[in-house]
């Protein structure tokens, strides 16, 4: 998954705005560094998009439903055997 660069830019800008007024001369450099650190940190995370998550949640839900059906069917067959 790739993070929208605009989100990283906005977050880096917000972080740089928290720099105390006496350090405004280094704000642009800090903003670039913040962006780089955020990008590399997020890249190491094993993230998926919301769409991918929703698809997998649907697959899991259908699999669980099918498993419950099969368990009920097996229980009925076992009951018939007795």
Steps between C-alpha positions, in 0.01 A plus 500: 500500500628846424408802708366801313794746479263789576422346838870468580565856382216631716615304804863611453383862461294476819795355690730774374247763612544378857866606492564783748519848343875528561565207266297618201818526293528121503126436449531402129782259578303350787194464279703303244644285777157442654365396159790259448467346847123463462537342157760247608318418824168443329664297222621248760148443630298219347196710409212429267250735346148522640372342179737201536396464864130506413549239226684267738240558773232393250695189406541413867129558569395273210753236605372508857138467378594205280686336787196536725281343229739208464522453876119490524483254211764278659319510835175398325676211324653383825159514670343297215767232540415435862 
